[in-house]
Amino acid sequence: MTGEPYLLTPGPLTTSLRTRQSMLRDWGSWDVDFNKITARVRERLLDIVHGTGTHECVPMQGSGTFSVEAAIGTLVPRTGHVLVPQNGAYCQRIARICRVLGRKLTTIDYPENTQVSADDVGRALSSDPSITHVALVHCETSTGILNPLHAIAQVVARHGKGLIVDAMSSLGALEIDARHTPFDAVVAASGKCLEGPPGMGFVIARRGALERCEGNCHSLSMDLYDQWVYMHKTTQWRYTPPTHVVAAFDSAIAQYLEEGGLPARGARYAQNCRTLIDGLAALGLRSFLPAAIQAPIIVTFHAPDTPRYTFKSFYDAVKAQGYILYPGKLTMLETFRVGCMGQLGERGIAGAVEAVARVLAEMRAAA
Ligand SMILES: *Cc1c(COP(=O)(O)O)cnc(C)c1O
């Protein structure tokens, strides 16, 4: 192996050379040229979800979770009540955010291989009218399961409640259309399907919902309303922006548009996902989820049944072949995960399948 390994992880992921090179310059946060970049990033993100004119894109410093927490803290009033349907670790993280922020919480609990059902959400909203918001994870990255966002959004809208969507690992690759799918906020980050570096998140909020949020937030620095008002007034970020990340994210979005935008990005990931599942199936490795509910973002595989398999030794051996795998996140089953995102070089995901094949052959020969 030469050079750095490819990251088959759900962010940070392998970015293009052009994206990395766009970080070789320092920007002043007051500088008009930098603030033009911020404005362009916000406009293009809005456009990806067809929210221009109706929604606002508010960027936030930090990892993706900072933006999820900012969205819950800003959009849900302190007297609000959040329904969290949960089928994985990122849903549980939202529930934990609600507890920490002191927002009333109700959950619907599913096994990790089961999609959230719009009917269940409707029933929960009917039986408890005190619920003000539903918080949904679109693609649950802990397994790779896809939740039916559009159907759930319809039900939530019919009940007149707010919907906050963690679309961290789907925005840019899977369709989210604000013209047809009603939501109060969709949250994502720079270092996922749009293939920028990690370091900033963003919340795309319905303007009418955001306008009502003054004074809701528990936190000064995480107040999206304040960030939005300040940015609107000054064109600047409220506190020091991650300038290099913003510049690189801008470049990554330009490359996304050159590639063909969402249809092209979604098709590339879907092809990666198929090649990966078929390739590993041929090696005797089964994926955890049925194809019908698998998002083309990250795939959970059952661990090989080779004696003495440990994730650590498998990881190290595959890394030596040039690819970084990701541990599983299921409590009851031994699994590992492989991401479908990022710039995977000339051989693409097929190179990763070959690397896993070589490592498995060695492990099986040694057993
Ligand atoms: C990556 C991710 C997040 C954010 O994780 P951070 O480590 O804070 O960046 C949140 N939700 C989902 C579904 C994710 O995939």
The ligand as a Gaussian input file, in Angstrom:
#p B3LYP/6-31G(d) Opt

LIG

0 1
 C      -22.658000      11.350000      11.611000
 C      -24.025000      11.422000      12.170000
 C      -24.367000      12.341000      13.175000
 C      -23.380000      13.322000      13.770000
 O      -22.299000      12.716000      14.342000
 P      -21.052000      13.616000      14.760000
 O      -20.088000      12.593000      15.252000
 O      -21.479000      14.565000      15.785000
 O      -20.594000      14.321000      13.515000
 C      -25.675000      12.413000      13.602000
 N      -26.609000      11.613000      13.076000
 C      -26.335000      10.707000      12.124000
 C      -27.452000       9.884000      11.577000
 C      -25.037000      10.578000      11.631000
 O      -24.769000       9.704000      10.666000

